[in-house]
Amino acid sequence: MPRILRLAAAQMGPNQRAEPRVVTLGRMIALLEAAAARGAQLVVFPELAFTTFFPRWLLSGAELDGYFEASMPNAEVQPLFDRARALGVGFYVGYAERAEDGRRFNSAITVGPDGTILGKYRKVHLPGSVEPREGARFQQLEKRYFEYGDLGFPAFRGATEWHRPVMGMLICNDRRWPEAWRVYGLQDVELMVMGYNSAAYDPNGGVTEDAGLRTFHSTLAAQANAYMNATWAVSVAKAGDEDGSGLIGGSCIIGPDGVVVAQAASLDDEVVVAEADLDACRQGKEKMFHFASHRRPEHYRRITEQVGAQAPA
Amino acid sequence: MPRILRLAAAQMGPNQRAEPRVVTLGRMIALLEAAAARGAQLVVFPELAFTTFFPRWLLSGAELDGYFEASMPNAEVQPLFDRARALGVGFYVGYAERAEDGRRFNSAITVGPDGTILGKYRKVHLPGSVEPREGARFQQLEKRYFEYGDLGFPAFRGATEWHRPVMGMLICNDRRWPEAWRVYGLQDVELMVMGYNSAAYDPNGGVTEDAGLRTFHSTLAAQANAYMNATWAVSVAKAGDEDGSGLIGGSCIIGPDGVVVAQAASLDDEVVVAEADLDACRQGKEKMFHFASHRRPEHYRRITEQVGAQAPA
């Protein structure tokens, strides 16, 4: 029996800092309904989907605390969970997590069609800095607000209705790190899901990359890593002009041969849908990328024994 | 002072099994001269450039032995070395190596403009099989004819005239393995050079990939790995109909932002040239891919501790 799963990328336009949570939730529910109406069984939302990308601001106190979720779900986000369960649709969503012990992470969960949390991930590759950059209009303070993810890259099984694919989650910057994908590949992953908030340009100047090049990088990294690990991938943006800072779009669904099968065209709320044949991963996993036949870990030791680059003399 | 190096990809059309070595050498010297006439300082030739891709045949005895080089250079290939030195041009070339102790490798060297061998590499990721596939018109017997490379991924410094870039070599299938690129990335590589012979289709049938998709994969892997390691890359094919079996072309020069700056259009002998600003690697190495700031090797352990894929329960 073919293992077909209908996937949706639910790209979001910007969440402005001043926007009430209930407005954002309403937009997410509308995206969920639009995806379900097109037959989607699994809907992928962006990183930090419920809030603005607050690491661009130097914050403390009540405003900062307000961006974090002390439990998931909670009363504020429950309407999304309820609507998804009523529609029999699962989803991936990114959020700022405050754990019971007070530690804070940039996290994501995948929720099954019955509302069960199937997997949880905490972002490993935090970009940015701990200390604010002086004179900068916008910051990137993820290393200040979050601890490094402590769960590794834990693959898990998707829902029975989805044909129990091996799944893995990443968040934003993680998708540019082949180590992260490979650790999932070594768990035989068939479906990678990830959300992002990626700057369209450097709002503080001094960098020559434009939005086109940055969108190309986002798609390129997901395509090649999907191909090299023979997995489906759904990579989803929060896009557009948020708090005066530009975010790229380019949300996409990619097949295990690295080909983009659907991609968002706007910088706003937009759903794209594609049908994934999960068994299409087998060719890559059994031939070109049959790891047991071809990998030579004795020559990979620098990857785990060394952190930074060390040039030869 | 800007560190500018003029690079050439010297794509080769097929080397037929019956073609005398001297004919192939003549074509390679013509490519070298064409590249030098366009100002190239470093010319990249394909994998197993002096011969047909003989692992497609089940061979033994004198014919098989005749494809291997017992020293490099040797009398047969010396004219290429002599011409390169006279032109003040360096080159990368792939060849079948028979070491003094009798071991055989799929190897490559990089030769400086003064004829010095600057680096040597033995292919780590051998595709194919030890035993021939019964009933197949063409074989892929690299695992039969070669031992796995035993030198790891050793970065080295290019020539003074080239501004001493940190360089790394790969061969064919290696370019699809992010581990190989990352080990060079961890040595601060600025220029990756590699040759390939990649089937344009499965001559034995049964696979749905066509030449277009396979060329896309070849370019995609090189682009993304160049980007994720912030390095220049030159990736060069032996192309066309060789011994009745099709090989893809698509030889290309790629910048450290993953953009293809020059690409061959034919399936024949063809030179493409591009100017590389080696310091263009710095932005990636110092920001997005500043490994010391962002890598988390404690979560990468499967990459070295595990060979094959292991799915969760």
HADDOCK unambig.tbl for C-alpha pairs under 7 A between the chains (distance, minus, plus):
assign (segid A and resid 125 and name CA) (segid B and resid 294 and name CA) 5.98 0.50 0.50
assign (segid A and resid 125 and name CA) (segid B and resid 295 and name CA) 6.81 0.50 0.50
assign (segid A and resid 126 and name CA) (segid B and resid 294 and name CA) 6.81 0.50 0.50
assign (segid A and resid 127 and name CA) (segid B and resid 294 and name CA) 6.74 0.50 0.50
assign (segid A and resid 152 and name CA) (segid B and resid 299 and name CA) 5.16 0.50 0.50
assign (segid A and resid 155 and name CA) (segid B and resid 312 and name CA) 6.83 0.50 0.50
assign (segid A and resid 156 and name CA) (segid B and resid 312 and name CA) 6.45 0.50 0.50
assign (segid A and resid 176 and name CA) (segid B and resid 228 and name CA) 6.64 0.50 0.50
assign (segid A and resid 178 and name CA) (segid B and resid 178 and name CA) 6.49 0.50 0.50
assign (segid A and resid 179 and name CA) (segid B and resid 300 and name CA) 6.26 0.50 0.50
assign (segid A and resid 183 and name CA) (segid B and resid 300 and name CA) 6.46 0.50 0.50
assign (segid A and resid 183 and name CA) (segid B and resid 302 and name CA) 6.03 0.50 0.50
assign (segid A and resid 183 and name CA) (segid B and resid 303 and name CA) 6.36 0.50 0.50
assign (segid A and resid 185 and name CA) (segid B and resid 309 and name CA) 6.87 0.50 0.50
assign (segid A and resid 186 and name CA) (segid B and resid 308 and name CA) 6.56 0.50 0.50
assign (segid A and resid 186 and name CA) (segid B and resid 309 and name CA) 4.20 0.50 0.50
assign (segid A and resid 186 and name CA) (segid B and resid 310 and name CA) 6.08 0.50 0.50
assign (segid A and resid 187 and name CA) (segid B and resid 309 and name CA) 5.34 0.50 0.50
assign (segid A and resid 187 and name CA) (segid B and resid 310 and name CA) 4.81 0.50 0.50
assign (segid A and resid 187 and name CA) (segid B and resid 311 and name CA) 4.61 0.50 0.50
assign (segid A and resid 187 and name CA) (segid B and resid 312 and name CA) 6.56 0.50 0.50
assign (segid A and resid 188 and name CA) (segid B and resid 309 and name CA) 5.33 0.50 0.50
assign (segid A and resid 188 and name CA) (segid B and resid 310 and name CA) 6.02 0.50 0.50
assign (segid A and resid 188 and name CA) (segid B and resid 311 and name CA) 5.02 0.50 0.50
assign (segid A and resid 220 and name CA) (segid B and resid 224 and name CA) 6.02 0.50 0.50
assign (segid A and resid 221 and name CA) (segid B and resid 224 and name CA) 5.74 0.50 0.50
assign (segid A and resid 224 and name CA) (segid B and resid 220 and name CA) 6.01 0.50 0.50
assign (segid A and resid 224 and name CA) (segid B and resid 221 and name CA) 5.74 0.50 0.50
assign (segid A and resid 224 and name CA) (segid B and resid 224 and name CA) 6.09 0.50 0.50
assign (segid A and resid 228 and name CA) (segid B and resid 176 and name CA) 6.63 0.50 0.50
assign (segid A and resid 291 and name CA) (segid B and resid 307 and name CA) 6.24 0.50 0.50
assign (segid A and resid 291 and name CA) (segid B and resid 308 and name CA) 4.63 0.50 0.50
assign (segid A and resid 291 and name CA) (segid B and resid 309 and name CA) 6.38 0.50 0.50
assign (segid A and resid 292 and name CA) (segid B and resid 307 and name CA) 5.33 0.50 0.50
assign (segid A and resid 292 and name CA) (segid B and resid 308 and name CA) 3.73 0.50 0.50
assign (segid A and resid 292 and name CA) (segid B and resid 309 and name CA) 6.95 0.50 0.50
assign (segid A and resid 294 and name CA) (segid B and resid 125 and name CA) 5.97 0.50 0.50
assign (segid A and resid 294 and name CA) (segid B and resid 126 and name CA) 6.80 0.50 0.50
assign (segid A and resid 294 and name CA) (segid B and resid 127 and name CA) 6.75 0.50 0.50
assign (segid A and resid 295 and name CA) (segid B and resid 125 and name CA) 6.79 0.50 0.50
assign (segid A and resid 295 and name CA) (segid B and resid 307 and name CA) 6.01 0.50 0.50
assign (segid A and resid 297 and name CA) (segid B and resid 303 and name CA) 6.89 0.50 0.50
assign (segid A and resid 297 and name CA) (segid B and resid 304 and name CA) 4.90 0.50 0.50
assign (segid A and resid 297 and name CA) (segid B and resid 307 and name CA) 6.56 0.50 0.50
assign (segid A and resid 299 and name CA) (segid B and resid 152 and name CA) 5.14 0.50 0.50
assign (segid A and resid 300 and name CA) (segid B and resid 179 and name CA) 6.26 0.50 0.50
assign (segid A and resid 300 and name CA) (segid B and resid 183 and name CA) 6.45 0.50 0.50
assign (segid A and resid 300 and name CA) (segid B and resid 304 and name CA) 6.22 0.50 0.50
assign (segid A and resid 301 and name CA) (segid B and resid 304 and name CA) 6.26 0.50 0.50
assign (segid A and resid 302 and name CA) (segid B and resid 183 and name CA) 6.02 0.50 0.50
assign (segid A and resid 303 and name CA) (segid B and resid 183 and name CA) 6.35 0.50 0.50
assign (segid A and resid 303 and name CA) (segid B and resid 297 and name CA) 6.88 0.50 0.50
assign (segid A and resid 304 and name CA) (segid B and resid 297 and name CA) 4.91 0.50 0.50
assign (segid A and resid 304 and name CA) (segid B and resid 300 and name CA) 6.23 0.50 0.50
assign (segid A and resid 304 and name CA) (segid B and resid 301 and name CA) 6.27 0.50 0.50
assign (segid A and resid 307 and name CA) (segid B and resid 291 and name CA) 6.23 0.50 0.50
assign (segid A and resid 307 and name CA) (segid B and resid 292 and name CA) 5.32 0.50 0.50
assign (segid A and resid 307 and name CA) (segid B and resid 295 and name CA) 5.99 0.50 0.50
assign (segid A and resid 307 and name CA) (segid B and resid 297 and name CA) 6.56 0.50 0.50
assign (segid A and resid 308 and name CA) (segid B and resid 186 and name CA) 6.55 0.50 0.50
assign (segid A and resid 308 and name CA) (segid B and resid 291 and name CA) 4.63 0.50 0.50
assign (segid A and resid 308 and name CA) (segid B and resid 292 and name CA) 3.73 0.50 0.50
assign (segid A and resid 309 and name CA) (segid B and resid 185 and name CA) 6.87 0.50 0.50
assign (segid A and resid 309 and name CA) (segid B and resid 186 and name CA) 4.20 0.50 0.50
assign (segid A and resid 309 and name CA) (segid B and resid 187 and name CA) 5.32 0.50 0.50
assign (segid A and resid 309 and name CA) (segid B and resid 188 and name CA) 5.32 0.50 0.50
assign (segid A and resid 309 and name CA) (segid B and resid 291 and name CA) 6.38 0.50 0.50
assign (segid A and resid 309 and name CA) (segid B and resid 292 and name CA) 6.94 0.50 0.50
assign (segid A and resid 310 and name CA) (segid B and resid 186 and name CA) 6.09 0.50 0.50
assign (segid A and resid 310 and name CA) (segid B and resid 187 and name CA) 4.79 0.50 0.50
assign (segid A and resid 310 and name CA) (segid B and resid 188 and name CA) 6.02 0.50 0.50
assign (segid A and resid 311 and name CA) (segid B and resid 187 and name CA) 4.60 0.50 0.50
assign (segid A and resid 311 and name CA) (segid B and resid 188 and name CA) 5.02 0.50 0.50
assign (segid A and resid 312 and name CA) (segid B and resid 155 and name CA) 6.83 0.50 0.50
assign (segid A and resid 312 and name CA) (segid B and resid 156 and name CA) 6.45 0.50 0.50
assign (segid A and resid 312 and name CA) (segid B and resid 187 and name CA) 6.54 0.50 0.50
